[in-house]
């Protein structure tokens, strides 16, 4: 049963860099390290889920300093397990 405060509906992650090869960087493909996900089975849960880049801005606008950058409809499309 959920408590009065409810459950957290997001998980924190760290942007590690962009998908790349020897010469080309693909800035539209990010590699993300999700907290608590260390194997392929756990990573499979997040495939198809939405991604949002959120940061704290120095200036308050409309009562909040939180900003959502980019298109929130971005999704996890593949795994890259083993990157730290």
Residue pairs with C-beta under 8 A, 6 or more apart in sequence:
11 34
11 35
11 36
11 46
12 34
12 35
13 32
13 33
13 34
13 35
14 32
14 33
14 35
15 30
15 31
15 32
15 53
16 30
16 31
16 32
16 33
16 83
17 30
17 31
18 25
18 26
18 27
18 29
18 30
18 31
19 25
19 26
19 29
19 30
19 31
19 80
20 26
31 80
31 83
32 51
32 76
33 83
33 84
34 43
34 46
36 42
37 43
37 46
38 81
39 81
40 79
40 81
43 79
43 81
44 79
46 76
47 76
47 77
47 78
47 79
48 75
48 76
48 77
49 75
49 76
50 72
50 73
50 74
50 75
51 72
51 74
51 75
51 76
52 68
52 70
52 72
52 74
53 68
53 69
53 70
54 66
54 67
54 68
54 69
55 66
55 67
55 69
56 65
56 66
56 67
57 65
57 66
57 67
58 65
59 65
